[in-house]
Amino acid sequence: MTPGENIMLASKSLVLAATAVAAFSLAMAPAYAEFPEKPVTVIVGFGPGGGVDSITRAAADALSKSLGQSVVVENQPGAGGGLAATTVKSKPADGYSLAGVISTTITFDPHSGNLAYSVNDFEYIAAFGVFPEALVALPSRNWKTFADVVAEAKTNPDGLNYASTTSLDRVVMAEIAKREGIVVKPVPTKGGAEAVAQTLGGHVDFAYSSGTYYAHAKAGELMVLAGLGTDPVPGFESAPTLKSLGYEISSVNMVLFIAPKGLPDDAKAALIAAFDAASTAQPVLDLLATRNMGSFIVTGEKIDALIHEQSAQFEAAVK
C-alpha cells in the first residue's frame, strides 16, 4: 500500500469514528423535557384554614391534573403574606416554586414599609376571588351610604371614628378625609371580628371589614355603606362603591398566585393554562361562593396589568 493510500484510509477511519461518536452522543442525549418534570410547590403566606390556604388547596387537585405532576401546598404565614413573597423571590425562576398571597401583599405593602420585594420582582400567574371589603355601620345610624357619613363628619368638628384592621384602610380613609376636609379617626383593632364587635356594640361610628361583617349584614344587624372594590359587594349590589362615589381609590383584594421574575415562556404558559383549568373546578367555585368572594378569576397578562395598576394607585395614595 502506498503512502497516499495509507493517508486516505486513515482519513476515512477518522470520518467513520467521528460519525460514530456523534451518533452515540445523539442517542445518549436526553430528549427535550416539557415543563413540569417534578412536583410544583405553592407556598401559602397565611395559616391553614384561611381564605388563601383553603382556595389554594381546593385548586391543587385540578392544578395537578392539568400539569401532570403533584402540587404541594406549604404554609409560611407572616407579615400579611410578605414572608412567602420574600421566600419565593429567592427561589429559582423555573416554575416549580409559587406563592399564594393576597394582592395587597404586593400592591400596597411595599409602599407602606421598607420590604425586601417590590411589584417588579414577580410573574403574576392568576387571581381567584375578591374579598368583599366594605365600610359598615349600625342601621340605627340612619345612614344610607358612605356619602351620609361624610356629610355628618363635615358638621362635627371632632369628626367620626371607625374600627380599623389594616394599614390599607387607614391610607384609604386618610385620603378621603384629606379630600373632604373632615376628621376620621381610626381605632385600631386586632382583626375583623373585633372591628365588627366594636361596631355592633356602638363603640365606633363605623368599621372597615374584609368580610367578617357579611353574616351580620345579611341578618340586618349591620348595613353596608360602601364597598371598596371596583364592583358592588355581592349580595349588597344597591350599596355604592367608593369609586362610584367619586373617590379615585379602590381595593380589589384577591387571592394572588405569583412566581419569581424571569420564568421560561413554556413554564409560564403551562402554569397559566393549569390555573385556567382550576378556575372551573367545582370545589374552587363552591368555596368562592361559600366565602362570598364572587367569581372573579383572572390569569396571565390581565392580572399582570391589574396588579401593576393597583400598585401605582397605592403608591400615589401613600405619598
C-alpha positions in Angstrom: 0.0 0.0 0.0 1.4 3.4 -1.0 1.8 6.3 1.5 -1.0 8.1 -0.3 -3.4 5.1 0.1 -2.4 4.9 3.8 -3.4 8.6 4.3 -6.7 8.1 2.5 -7.5 5.0 4.6 -6.7 6.9 7.8 -8.8 9.8 6.8 -11.8 7.5 6.1 -11.3 5.8 9.5 -11.3 9.2 11.3 -14.5 10.2 9.5 -16.2 7.0 10.4 -15.1 7.3 14.0 -16.3 10.9 14.3 -19.6 9.9 12.8 -20.0 7.0 15.3 -19.2 9.3 18.2 -21.7 11.9 17.0 -24.4 9.2 16.6 -23.7 7.8 20.0 -23.8 11.3 21.6 -27.2 11.9 20.0 -28.5 8.6 21.2 -27.4 9.3 24.7 -28.6 12.9 24.9 -31.9 13.3 26.8 -35.0 14.2 24.9 -36.2 17.8 25.5 -38.4 17.7 28.6 -41.6 19.6 28.8 -42.4 21.5 31.9 -43.1 20.2 34.6 -40.8 17.3 35.3 -41.3 17.3 39.0 -43.8 18.5 41.7 -44.7 22.2 41.9 -44.8 23.8 45.3 -47.1 26.6 46.3 -46.1 28.4 49.5 -49.2 29.9 51.1 -48.5 33.1 53.0 -51.2 32.6 55.6 -52.1 29.9 58.1 -54.1 26.7 57.5 -57.9 27.2 57.2 -57.8 30.8 56.0 -59.1 32.0 52.7 -55.9 31.8 50.8 -55.0 28.4 52.2 -58.5 27.0 51.5 -58.6 28.2 47.9 -55.1 27.0 47.2 -55.9 23.5 48.5 -59.2 23.4 46.6 -57.4 24.3 43.4 -54.4 21.9 44.0 -56.1 18.7 42.6 -57.2 20.5 39.4 -53.7 22.0 39.0 -52.1 18.6 39.5 -54.3 17.0 36.8 -53.6 19.8 34.3 -49.8 19.8 35.0 -49.4 16.0 35.3 -47.4 16.4 38.5 -48.2 16.7 42.2 -48.9 20.2 43.6 -47.6 20.5 47.1 -49.1 23.2 49.4 -46.9 24.5 52.2 -47.8 27.3 54.7 -45.4 30.1 55.7 -47.6 32.6 57.4 -46.3 36.0 58.5 -46.2 39.7 57.5 -49.6 39.6 55.6 -48.1 37.2 53.1 -44.8 39.0 52.9 -42.7 36.1 54.2 -44.0 33.8 51.5 -43.4 36.5 48.9 -39.8 37.1 50.1 -39.2 33.3 50.0 -40.5 32.8 46.5 -38.5 35.8 45.3 -35.3 34.0 46.3 -36.2 30.7 44.5 -35.0 29.8 41.0 -37.3 31.2 38.3 -38.1 27.7 36.9 -41.8 27.5 37.6 -41.5 25.0 40.4 -42.0 27.5 43.2 -45.1 29.7 43.6 -46.6 31.7 46.4 -50.2 32.2 47.3 -50.7 35.6 48.9 -53.3 38.4 48.7 -52.9 41.1 46.1 -52.2 43.9 48.7 -49.2 41.9 49.8 -47.7 43.1 46.5 -49.6 46.2 45.5 -49.7 48.0 48.9 -47.3 46.7 51.5 -44.1 47.6 49.7 -45.2 51.2 49.6 -46.0 51.4 53.3 -42.7 49.9 54.6 -39.2 49.0 53.6 -39.7 45.5 52.3 -37.4 43.1 50.5 -39.5 42.9 47.4 -41.5 45.1 45.0 -44.2 44.7 42.4 -41.5 44.2 39.7 -39.9 41.1 41.4 -42.6 38.6 40.3 -44.5 37.0 37.5 -48.3 37.1 38.0 -50.0 33.8 37.2 -53.6 34.1 38.5 -56.0 35.6 40.9 -59.0 33.8 42.4 -61.9 35.6 44.1 -62.2 39.1 45.6 -62.5 39.7 49.4 -65.8 41.6 49.9 -64.2 44.5 51.7 -66.7 47.2 52.9 -67.4 50.0 55.3 -70.3 49.1 57.6 -72.3 50.6 60.4 -75.3 50.0 62.6 -78.7 50.6 60.8 -79.7 52.8 63.7 -77.2 55.5 62.5 -79.8 56.1 59.7 -77.1 56.5 57.1 -77.9 55.2 53.6 -74.5 55.3 52.1 -71.0 56.5 52.9 -71.9 59.9 51.4 -74.1 60.4 54.5 -71.1 59.6 56.8 -69.1 62.3 55.1 -71.9 64.8 55.4 -72.2 64.2 59.1 -68.5 64.4 59.6 -68.5 67.8 58.0 -70.9 69.1 60.7 -68.9 67.6 63.5 -65.6 69.5 64.4 -64.4 66.4 66.3 -65.1 64.2 63.4 -66.0 60.5 63.5 -64.1 57.3 64.4 -64.1 53.9 62.8 -62.8 50.4 63.6 -59.6 49.8 61.6 -58.0 46.5 60.9 -55.2 47.2 58.3 -52.7 49.8 57.3 -54.5 49.8 53.9 -57.9 51.0 55.3 -56.1 53.8 57.2 -54.5 55.0 54.0 -57.8 54.9 52.2 -59.6 56.8 54.9 -56.8 59.3 55.2 -57.1 60.0 51.5 -60.8 60.6 51.8 -60.5 62.8 54.9 -57.9 64.9 53.2 -60.1 65.4 50.1 -63.3 66.1 52.0 -61.7 68.3 54.8 -63.1 66.1 57.5 -61.7 64.3 60.6 -61.9 60.5 60.6 -60.1 58.8 63.4 -59.0 55.1 63.1 -59.5 52.9 66.2 -57.0 50.0 65.7 -58.4 46.5 66.3 -56.8 43.1 66.2 -58.9 41.9 63.2 -62.3 41.7 61.6 -64.1 40.0 64.5 -63.1 42.8 66.9 -63.9 45.5 64.4 -67.4 44.1 63.9 -67.9 43.7 67.7 -66.8 47.3 68.3 -69.4 48.4 65.7 -72.2 46.2 67.0 -71.5 47.5 70.5 -71.8 51.1 69.4 -68.2 51.9 70.4 -67.3 53.3 67.0 -69.2 55.1 64.3 -68.5 52.7 61.6 -65.9 50.0 60.6 -63.8 48.6 57.8 -64.2 44.8 57.3 -62.8 42.5 54.7 -65.7 40.0 55.1 -66.4 39.2 58.8 -69.3 41.6 58.6 -71.2 39.6 56.0 -73.4 37.4 58.1 -74.3 40.3 60.3 -75.2 42.4 57.3 -77.3 39.6 55.8 -79.1 39.3 59.2 -79.8 43.1 59.1 -77.6 43.8 62.1 -75.2 45.9 60.0 -75.6 47.9 56.9 -73.1 48.2 54.0 -72.2 51.8 53.4 -69.8 51.3 50.5 -67.7 48.6 49.0 -64.0 49.1 48.5 -63.8 47.1 45.2 -64.5 48.2 41.7 -67.7 46.2 41.7 -70.5 46.2 44.3 -70.4 43.8 47.2 -72.1 40.5 46.1 -75.5 40.4 47.9 -75.5 44.1 48.5 -75.5 45.5 45.0 -77.6 48.5 45.9 -74.7 49.8 48.1 -72.3 52.0 46.2 -68.5 51.6 45.8 -66.1 54.2 46.9 -65.2 54.7 43.3 -68.8 55.2 42.3 -69.0 57.9 45.0 -66.2 59.7 43.2 -63.1 58.6 45.1 -60.2 57.5 42.8 -59.1 54.7 45.0 -60.3 51.2 45.5 -59.2 47.9 46.9 -59.6 44.8 44.8 -58.0 42.4 47.2 -57.6 38.9 45.7 -56.0 35.6 46.3 -53.0 36.0 44.2 -50.6 33.4 42.8 -47.1 34.6 42.0 -43.7 33.2 40.8 -40.2 34.6 40.7 -39.4 37.0 37.9 -38.0 35.6 34.7 -40.0 32.4 34.2 -39.3 30.5 30.9 -42.1 31.1 28.5 -43.1 27.4 28.4 -43.3 27.1 32.2 -45.4 30.3 32.5 -47.8 29.2 29.7 -48.2 25.8 31.4 -48.9 27.4 34.8 -51.4 29.8 33.4 -53.2 27.0 31.5 -53.3 25.0 34.7 -54.8 27.8 36.7 -57.3 28.5 33.9 -58.4 24.9 34.2 -58.5 25.1 38.0 -60.8 28.1 37.8 -63.6 26.0 36.5 -63.2 23.2 39.1 -66.3 22.8 41.2 -64.5 22.7 44.6 -63.0 26.1 43.8 -66.3 27.6 42.6 -68.1 26.2 45.7 -65.5 27.7 48.1 -65.6 31.1 46.4 -69.4 31.1 46.7 -69.3 30.0 50.4 -66.9 32.8 51.3 -68.9 35.4 49.2 -65.8 36.1 47.1 -67.7 36.2 43.8 -66.5 34.6 40.6 -63.7 37.0 39.8 -60.9 34.9 38.2 -58.1 36.5 36.1 -54.9 34.9 34.7 -51.9 35.9 32.6 -51.4 39.3 31.1 -54.7 40.6 32.5 -53.7 40.0 36.1 -50.2 41.3 35.5 -51.7 44.6 34.2 -54.2 44.9 37.1 -51.5 44.3 39.8 -49.3 47.0 38.3 -52.2 49.4 38.0 -53.2 48.9 41.7 -49.6 49.2 42.8 -49.3 52.6 41.1 -52.6 53.7 42.6 -51.4 52.8 46.1 -48.0 54.4 45.6 -49.6 57.7 44.8 -52.0 57.4 47.7 -49.3 56.9 50.4 -47.1 59.8 49.2 
